[in-house]
Amino acid sequence: MNYNLYGRDARGTWTFDDLDAFENREVASLEYSNAYTNNIDDIAYDVNGTTYSLYGEATLEPFAGFELVAGLRYETLSIDSAPNQNDNFVETYGFSNTENLDGRDIFLPRIGFNWELQDDLTLRGGVGRFSGGMPLVWVSNAYTNDGTTKDSYYSTDVDPSDVNFTGVPQAALDALEPGAGSTNTIDPDFELPSDWRYQLAADYVFAIPGVGDDFSWSTEVMYVDRENAVYWRDLSRVDNGKRIGDRIIWDSIYDGTEFEGNYDLELTNVDNGGRSIIWSTALDKAFDNGLSFNLSYTNQDITEVNPGTSSTAESNFQYEVTENRNQPLEGTAYYEIEHRFVLNLGYRAEFIQGYATNFNLFMERRSGRPFSWTLDSYRDAHFGDQASFDDSDVYLAYIPSGADDPNVDFENGLSYAEIMEMARAAGVDGYAGGFVDKYSDNMPWVTTMDLAISQEVPGFMPEHRGLVYLTIDNFANLLNDDWGKVYDLEYPQNKLFDFEVNEEGQYVYDEPFGGFDSRNYSRFEAAESTWRVKLGLKYNF
């Protein structure tokens, strides 16, 4: 069961340009969204979904030391209700908005092997299709945003006397109508997303003369191919051929109608949803004297189209970094960590006979998360965005091909020299004549070091035992104030240019709001950069 009640802007969202405007009640915009009854409970919805699964597997040993496991899983989805039909949607697009994924099914074959090539060398791997992990809330969005119950109001012309933070202006309450709202829908041809995973790994145990035996080394490579990855598109957008270079200037199917400003977001699939290449290797050893270590490295090369980081269709559509909305763009993944080094050092001893003392030092160094160089967009509808989507800095920056690039006006904004100076500072001048790649840059590397010490102690009874422990998070910062600091961007976009579009359909670039900053971070994470000590006692009886 998924009970969904999400009333974004249901109490009214007021926006002011600055503190002076706030003090004088000069409203930049008012957004209000609710059921046409103005009762938020009327947009709540229960969605009951059940997944039925069947699974079978067989294990074979065709020859000594080689084990083969093959399996097949079948899943089908049952959902017992459907969104309310929106007659305006049916009239506009010629099909219903009542798709609910009931009856969707998928076959998931898998095969794996484990081959003991020698006493000290094992090879293992497999191929399989995997599914799952798609939040039911993405389905329930189609119920709570069917366009029949929920409507919205947007205004940039609000009288200061109507500004009341304890209520919504009457004009906004009266504006909502049944059947006049934007919609979230599910593609009637939607397929359940899945991953094809290919894995190969080796485990090797060896000795180093003069150092020790039983060193254990493992390495693994995995390739993941995403099939039918999720994607959100706005059905209401119309491409009438208007362009700035390769950038589409969208019109809307609702232009000039009573529904102007509406959108119809569809949950659908994309053919090339991305892939992952993940390689990891690890070496570990435990010595007889109590010392132990584990050293590992992981490399990720991951691409995707839409990371699906939100529970709402609006946010998943609005905050997808792109060249053109409605056109899937594969690029570096939102959460990719390209490099990760980890070292664990341990020591175990019994300074008190029968009671263990443990020291563990954990060190990690990892590359920063990716981010994109984008255009500064604030209430910029130049590319055809509705008011609900025109405040997002997700459009990848276009870098002019030269001083004669016809797509850029160098007279009424930044000059070509100024634009390229900023592009060079950001490290994106190599994209001249096109768009900067999606998530092409990275935030600063992060280095952490944590220390844990524990000591077993006698209890009050023979069978009782206590544990005194001390943990120091960010131990590196305790050793040196300049170590263990974390810097990042609040959002994975860095604004390269502010922009306008002139009457000739050219970019007019300016510095972004607040000034241009070529650094790959905008804030210092004080909480993560500070050492923390915890002393505790555990008593087992």
N, C-alpha and C positions, 0 to 999 in steps of 0.2 A: 504494500500500500504506500502511496506517496500523496500526502496531504500538502497542497501547495497554496500558500497565500502570500503573494508578493505584491505589495502595493507601492511601487516606485512612484514618487511624486504625489501620493494620495493625500498628503496634507499640504500640498503646494510647495514648490521649490522656487525660492526667490533668489535672483542673481543681481548683484550690484557691481558697478565698474570699479569702485574704490570706496574707502571709508567715508569720504565726504558725501558721496552719493547715498551711502547707507544712512548716514546721519540725517540727510535731507529727504530720505524716502524716495529717491529717484531710482526707479526700478529699471534695470537693463532688460530683464526678462522674467516672466512668470510661467512655470510649467505646472500643470495639474493633470493628473491621470487617475481615473477611478471608474467604478461601475457607473452606468448612466443614472442609477438610483442614488449615487453619492454615498452608498454604503459599501465599505471596503469588503465586508464579508461576502458580498455577492460575486466577487471575482475569485473566491476560493474554490478549489476543486480537489476531489479525491480521485486518484487514478490507481486502480488495482491491477497490478501486473504479476504474472507468474511465469517463470522459465522452467520448462520441462526438459530434462536431460536423460539421455541414454548413453552408456559407455561400455565398451568391451575392449579387451586387450589380450594379446597372446605373447608368450615368451618362448623363444626358441634358442637352442645352442647348437648351431650347425657343425661346430667343431670345438675342440677343447680351448677354453680361454676366451671364446667369443660368444657374447650374449646379445640377442636381438629381441627388442620389444616393439611390437606394433599395436596400435590402438586406433579406434574410431569413436568419436563422440558426436552425438546428434543433439541439437538444441532447438527448441521451438518456443516462441513467445506468445503468451495468451494475455490479452487485455480486454476487460469486460465492458468498456464503455468507449464512447467516441466524442470528440469535440462537437459543440453545437454548430449546425450548418449556418454559414453566413451567406445569405442570398446575394449580397453585393459582390462577394468574392466569386461566387459561382457565375454571376452575370459577367464579371470582368474577365475571368480566365477560362471559363468553359469547363471547369472541373470543381469538385467539392473540396472543402477544407477539412473534411472529417476523417482523414487518414489517421490511424492510431497504431500501426505496426502489428496488429493482431494477426497471428498466423505466420509471421515471418520465421524462417528457420534457416539452419546452417549446418553443414557437415564439416567436421574438424578431424581430418586424418593426421596421425602422428607416427613416426618411426624413429627409434633410437638404438644405439649400439654401445657396447662396452667391450673393448678388446685388450686383453692382457698380453701384449706383445712379448714382454719379458717379465721377470720377477720385479724389476725396478722401473718398468715403463708400461703405462696404460694409455690407450687411445680411446676417446669417447666422442660421441657426436649424435646428431639427429636432425630431422626435418619435421616440421609440423605446422599446422594452422591453428591459431588461437584467436578466440573472440572474448568479448566481455568488457566490462569497464565503462560502458556508455551509460551515464547517469540517467535515471528515469525522469529526472526533472526536465531534461531536454525534450522528452515526450510530453510531459505535462504542460510545458509552455504553450502547446497548441490548444489546450483546454482553457487556460486562464487568459489567453490572448486570442480569442476566437473572433474578435471584432464585432460581436453582437451585443456583448454585455459591457465591455470596457471601451471607454473613449478617452480622448485627451484634449487638452486646451493649452495653447501656447500664445503668449502675447508679449510684445515689446513696448506696448503702449498702455501702461497702468497708471492711473491717477494716484498721486502720492496719498490722497485721502483714503484710498482703498487698501493701503498697505497695512495689514493686520496679521501679525505672526501667530495669533491664536486661532485664526480661521482662514478660510478660503473665500475670496471675493465672490459675491453673488453672481457676477457676470460669468465667472468660470463654472460655478455650480450649474447655472442654467444652460451652459453651452453644450453639455454632454447629451448625446442622443443614442438610442439603441441602434445597433447595426451600422454605426458610422466610424468605428474604430479601426486602428491598424491591426494586423494579424500576425501570428506565428503559425506556421503550418508545417506539415511533414510531406515530403515528396511522395506521391503515390507509388513511385518506382524505387523507393528507398531500400537499400540492402544493408544487412547487419555488417558493421565494420569488422575486419579481421586483420591479423598479421600472419604472414608466412615467415617462420623463423628457421634459419639454417645455422647450425652450431657445430664447431669442431674444437676439441680440447685434448691436451696431453698432460699427463702427470708423470713426473720422473723423480726417483729417489736416488741420490748419489752421495759419494763421500769425497772429501777434500783432504788429501794426505797431510798429516800434521795439524789439521784443524778439527776434524770430526767426521762422524758418519751420519747417515740419515738426514741429509739436507733434502728438503722437499721443494720441488719447483713445479709450478702449474702454469699453463698458458692457455688462453681460450680466445677464440674469435667467433663473433656472432653477427650474422647479417639478417636484418629484419626488413621485409618488404610490406608496406601497408597497402591493404586492399580495401576499397570502398571506404576510405577515410571520410569523416564527417566534414561538412562544409555548410556555411550559411550564405544564402544569396537573397537579394531583394527583388522579388518578382515585379515590383511596380516600376522598376527602372527601364527606360527606353533609350536605346542608342540610335540617335538620329544623325550620326556621322560627325558631330562636332568634336573637335580635337585641339589639344595643344601638343604638337608632335604626336607621340604615341599615347598621350593621356586622354581618356574619354571624358567628355563633359556630358553628364547624363541628363536626360529629361525624365519626366514621370508620367505614367499613364493617367495620373490624377490631376495633371496641370489643368487649371481653368475650371475645375469641378468643385463641388462642395466638399470633396474629400482631399483637397490639396494639402500636402504635407504628410499624408498617410504613407505607410510603408507596409509591405507584406513579406516578412522574412520566412524563408523556407529552409527547413533542415533537409539537406540532401547529401549526396556522395560526390567525391571527386576521384577521378581515375588514378592520377599520380599524386598520392597523398604523402609521399615522402618515404625515406628509408633510413635505416640505422646500420652503421658499421662500428662495432664495439670490440675493442681488443684489450685484454687484460692479462697481466702476468704477475706472479707472486712467488716469493722465495721465503721459506720459513725454516727455523731450526730451534730445537730445544736442547740445551746442553745439560750434561749430568750435574754440573755445579749450580744449577738453578737459573742460569741465564737463558733467555729466549729472545728471538726476534722474528718479526714478520715484515717483509718489505714488498710493496706492491705498486703497480702502475696501471692506470686505466686510461685509454684513449677513446674518445667518442667523436664520431663524425656522423651527425644526425641532421636530417632535413625533414621538413613538414610544411604543410600549407596553413592550417589553422590549429593553434594549440588547444583550443577549447577550454580556456582557463576559467570560464564563468558558468554560472548556472542559468543565465538568461541568454536568449537568442540575441537580444539587442547588444549586449556587451561583447559577445563572441563575434558579432558582425562589425560593430563599431571599432573595436580595438585591434583588429587584424591588420598588421603592417602590410602594405600593398602598393603596387603601382596604380592599379585600377580596381575599385570595388567590383564585386561580381565576377572578377576574373582570377581564378586560383593561381597563386604564385608560390611555387616551392622554393624554400630557402633554408638557411641554417635554423635549427630548432630553438625555440624559446628558452628551454631549460638545458641546452647542451653545455656540458663541462668538458672542454676539449682535452685537458690534461689534468690528471689527479695522481699525486704521489703520496703514499702513506707509509709511515714507519712506526711499528710498535716495538718497544723495548721492554722486556719484562725481567724481573728477578724474584725468585721465590726461595725463601730460606726458613729455617726454624731456629730462631735465636732463643726461643723458649721451647723446650722439647715437647713435641706433640701439638704445637700451636704455630700455624703458618704466618709468615710475614710476606706480603706481596708488594712489590713496587712495579708500577706500569706507567710508561711514558708514551703518549700517543702524539705523533706529529703528522700534520697534513699540509700539503701545499697544492693548491688547485688554481687553475686559470679562472678568470672572472666570467660571469655570464655574458652572453652576447647582447648587443644593442644595435639599433638602427639610427642612421642619420636621416632625419625627416624634415618636412616643412612644418612651420609653426602655424597651426590652424586653430583659430578661435573665432567662432561664428563666421566661418568662411564657407559659403555655399557655392564657391566658384566651380566646383566639380560636380554639382548637382546634388549635394547632400541635403537631406531634410534637416529641420531644426534639431531633431533628436540626435543627429550624428555629426554635426558640423563643428564640434568642439574637440576633435581628437587629432593628435599629432601623429598620424599613421601613414601619411603619404610620403613615400620615398622621394628624396630630393633629386631633382633633375640638375645635372651639371652641364653647362653650355659647351658646345663643341669648339667654339672659338668666338672671337669678337664680332663675327658676322652671323652668329646663330639666330635664325629668324624666329625662334621660339621664345626669345628673351628680349625685353626692352631694357637696354643699357642706359637710356637717356633719363628716364624718370624714376629710377631706383639706383641700386648699386651698379657701379660700372663693372665692365668685364674684369678689369684688374682686381677690383675689390672682391668680386665673387670668387675668383680663382685663388686669391690670397687666403680667404676663409676655407676654401676647399682643400688647399694644401695643408693648412693648419689642422684640419680634421683628418687628413690622410686619404681623402676621397677624390683628389684631382685626376686620378687614373680612370675615373668613370666618365670623363668628358664625352659629351654627345649622347649620354644615356642616363638611366637612373642608377643611384647607388644601390648595391645589392642589399637584400634583406638580411638584417642582423650580421652585418659585415665587420663590425668592430666588437671589442670586448672591454668590459669593466676591468679594474685592476685585479691582479692576482691576490689570493687570500692565503695567508699562512697561519696555522693554529698549532698550539702545543698545550696538551693537558696532562696533568700529573695526578695519579691516584695511588694512595698508600693505604694498606689495610693490615690490621694485626688481630689475629684471633686471641681471645683471652678466656681464662677459665670462668665457668658459671658458678652459681651458688650451690648447684647440685652436680654430681659427677657426670650426669648425662646432659647437662646444660652447657652452652657455649655462647660466648659473646664475640662481637666483631666491632672493633673501633676503626673508623675509616676517615681519611682526609682526602678531599679532592680539591684540586686547584685548576679551575677552568681558565684558559688563556694564560698558562704558566709563563709563556714567553713575555707577556706584558708585565708580569711581576719581576722578571729578571731585568728588563730594560723597557723604559717608558715608550721608546720608539718602535718596539716590536709588537706584533699581534694586532695591529690596527686594521680596521676594515673600512674601505671606501667603496661607494657604489652609486648608482643612479636610482632614484626612487621608482622611476618607470624605465623600461628598456628602450626608450627613444631619446635621442638627443637632437634638439632643434638646430638645424643648420641655417635656414633662411626663413624669415617671415615673407609673405608674398601677397600680391594682388594679381588680378587678371585684367588687363586693359581691354579697351573696346576692339582692338585688333586681335584679341585672343593670344596675347603674349604674357609670359610671366614678368612681373615687376618685383624684383627681390629687394628686401631690406634686411637689416639685422633683426634677429628674433627678439621678442619681448623680453626685457631684462638684460639684453646684450648677448653677444656671441661668446660661448665658452667652449674651447676646443678640448678641454680635459675629458677624460673618460669616466669621470665621477662628478657628482654634485653634492654629495653629503658624506659626513663622517658618522659611522654607526657607533655611537658612544657605548651602548649597552654591550654590543658584540666585541668591542675593543678594550674592555675593562676586565682585569683579572678578578676572579671570584673564588672565595674559599668556603668550603663546606666541611664541617666537622660533625660526625655522627656516630651513633652507637646502635648496634643491632643486637638483640638478645634472642637466641633460639632455645626453646624448651619444649 
